[in-house]
Amino acid sequence: MKFGVSSYSFQRLYNENFTQLDAAKEAKQMGFDFFELAELIVPEGKDKLEYAKEFAKACKEIGIALGNYTIGADFLNSVTGSIDGEIERLQSEIDVAAALGCTGVRHDATAGFRPTSSEQGKSFPNALPYLIQGYRAVTEYAAEFGIRTMIENHGTFCQESQRVEQIVSGVNHPNFGALIDIGNFLCADENPAYAVGRMACMAFHVHAKDFIVKSGNEPDPGECFFQSRGGNYLRGTIIGHGAVPVVQCLKVLKNNGYDGDIAIEYEGNEDVKEGIRIGLANLKRFCAALDA
């Protein structure tokens, strides 16, 4: 099993003096096996494809592999104005992933129908045919490059396991699976261990994440917290310090035969580098205990 970290984990540090490449160097020094890109931040004036090649070369010189390429998407409310346009845009991002040398791409599905759209009031069952169409077109294109694509339980609208399962089953393509984020289920108020058990059979990749949780029946805890779909309060924290049953989720994955990569996606308010470092130490210790 290899351990990685998402570039998103370093987001609070990014400025003109700390770049994604600096984050990749930090990841190498911390002992990670790979670095996962949550979008590629392209310097002004640079061509995206050419910069992807430069970034991949720099990471090779650092001595760290590149993991998944992770990007946003919305098949219902595309900036291009159509599902065909969004498919085409995502296919161009597959080209970027290929230039990076990545073998996996996670992209979003949608945040749901916009309240101001003609589809106002429609919900997940109405969206499902569009999402299946979009994901299948992208994964068929990606398969030509040897790149697997996946959906993550992410973005509230497609957050719980049942909805992700319906999308993966609907696409029904060997090149398409799930990126299981063990923490994100709490954003839809779903029990993470139950949800991981439901989705383990379709796992292509795993994100490790933890949250502090306070009941929505309590007073608003204030700054740094956000609300789940059901109104509970969540705040990102160091892996092993929150309410996510990390060990139980790891056990469920192992029992279902998953022995692939795990990437930390840190969203805590603690010191960024310390939070990531401690999280990695905890995650490695938890995984080692399962093999003991």
LUMSEZA-41047 format. One line per 10 residues: for each residue z, x, y of C-alpha. Coordinates in steps of 0.02 Angstrom, whole numbers. Layout:
N
Z:X:Y  ...
This chain:
292
0:0:0  -46:64:173  44:24:335  -40:0:502  -6:-62:677  -106:-175:791  -157:-111:962  -84:-276:1026  89:-207:988  68:-83:1132
4:-210:1259  151:-191:1378  113:-5:1397  -71:-16:1441  -118:49:1612  -235:181:1684  -125:317:1607  -101:238:1434  -254:177:1340  -292:110:1167
-335:287:1115  -162:342:1172  -91:201:1066  -189:265:917  -112:438:944  62:360:952  26:266:790  -22:428:704  137:515:766  244:370:706
175:388:530  56:240:519  -91:251:400  -211:151:508  -234:78:682  -296:-99:704  -393:-149:860  -355:-315:944  -516:-318:1045  -592:-155:1104
-551:-116:1285  -711:-38:1350  -701:76:1504  -800:16:1654  -981:69:1647  -981:103:1459  -1092:16:1331  -982:-72:1202  -1077:-14:1048  -1086:166:1107
-903:166:1156  -858:96:984  -940:248:906  -847:364:1027  -682:278:988  -709:293:801  -749:478:818  -593:507:924  -483:419:795  -557:526:658
-511:681:758  -335:612:782  -325:587:594  -295:399:589  -406:270:505  -462:111:591  -412:-52:508  -465:-229:551  -560:-270:708  -477:-423:785
-562:-533:914  -548:-701:999  -666:-846:969  -680:-1033:996  -810:-1135:903  -766:-1295:999  -754:-1229:1178  -866:-1076:1179  -898:-984:1341  -1081:-989:1289
-1077:-1179:1288  -1129:-1206:1107  -1075:-1167:930  -1239:-1075:901  -1205:-967:1053  -1030:-927:992  -1096:-881:820  -1222:-764:900  -1087:-686:1009  -975:-656:858
-1118:-581:760  -1137:-454:901  -951:-414:879  -986:-382:694  -1107:-249:756  -963:-173:855  -851:-175:701  -987:-87:602  -1001:46:739  -812:70:727
-823:87:539  -709:-63:509  -723:-158:346  -632:-314:404  -644:-431:554  -523:-568:602  -581:-692:732  -506:-851:799  -564:-1028:762  -518:-1131:915
-371:-1187:1020  -424:-1368:992  -524:-1495:1090  -501:-1480:1276  -414:-1630:1356  -554:-1642:1484  -695:-1640:1356  -792:-1788:1288  -701:-1756:1124  -530:-1791:1201
-408:-1865:1076  -493:-1791:924  -392:-1680:809  -409:-1557:666  -508:-1666:543  -640:-1691:678  -648:-1505:713  -655:-1447:532  -845:-1464:505  -881:-1358:660
-756:-1224:608  -827:-1214:432  -1004:-1201:500  -956:-1062:622  -854:-958:502  -984:-968:365  -1126:-911:478  -1024:-763:540  -963:-708:369  -1139:-717:295
-1198:-601:433  -1049:-484:411  -1076:-473:224  -1239:-380:258  -1134:-240:333  -1001:-240:197  -877:-316:319  -760:-455:261  -711:-588:388  -554:-691:395
-456:-823:487  -276:-793:540  -142:-927:553  -148:-907:740  -172:-1005:900  -68:-1164:867  -215:-1276:821  -252:-1181:659  -78:-1111:633  -4:-1194:480
-52:-1153:301  -132:-1320:256  -260:-1308:396  -303:-1127:357  -320:-1173:173  -442:-1313:217  -550:-1194:319  -555:-1057:186  -592:-1185:50  -725:-1267:157
-815:-1105:197  -808:-1064:12  -883:-889:25  -822:-733:-68  -834:-633:94  -714:-748:187  -525:-757:169  -362:-761:264  -262:-641:369  -84:-698:335
34:-672:481  206:-702:407  283:-739:578  153:-853:657  195:-1000:544  352:-1026:648  241:-1066:797  194:-1223:702  373:-1248:639  323:-1210:459
433:-1118:335  353:-944:321  396:-913:138  326:-1083:87  169:-1053:190  141:-877:122  158:-947:-54  22:-1073:-16  -96:-944:60  -62:-789:-44
-210:-821:-160  -332:-808:-15  -255:-655:71  -373:-519:130  -246:-439:248  -66:-463:309  23:-450:477  209:-417:481  298:-499:628  470:-566:669
542:-694:790  712:-745:856  720:-935:843  826:-1060:939  824:-1246:910  731:-1354:1034  888:-1460:1036  977:-1320:1129  958:-1276:1314  805:-1174:1361
855:-991:1334  742:-939:1477  636:-787:1507  540:-706:1361  548:-862:1251  405:-982:1218  401:-1149:1129  331:-1191:958  223:-1344:930  380:-1443:888
478:-1380:1039  585:-1242:961  609:-1081:1060  538:-917:994  547:-737:1052  465:-590:968  580:-456:900  590:-303:786  542:-334:604  703:-372:509
799:-426:665  741:-606:674  728:-768:578  569:-732:479  614:-710:294  517:-547:286  581:-488:117  551:-658:37  373:-663:107  340:-488:39
406:-542:-131  293:-693:-133  141:-587:-90  185:-459:-224  213:-595:-354  40:-662:-315  -40:-493:-341  -65:-438:-161  -61:-249:-146  -170:-229:8
-133:-164:182  3:-228:300  -8:-208:488  136:-229:610  102:-342:758  251:-315:871  284:-444:1008  465:-403:1050  547:-376:1218  637:-217:1161
571:-45:1205  394:-46:1136  393:121:1045  569:98:977  532:-78:921  377:-23:827  462:130:752  613:33:688  501:-106:625  398:18:523
555:97:449  621:-75:400  455:-132:329  436:24:222  615:6:160  589:-178:116  428:-139:20  507:9:-71  651:-101:-128  528:-222:-208
457:-81:-314  626:-9:-364
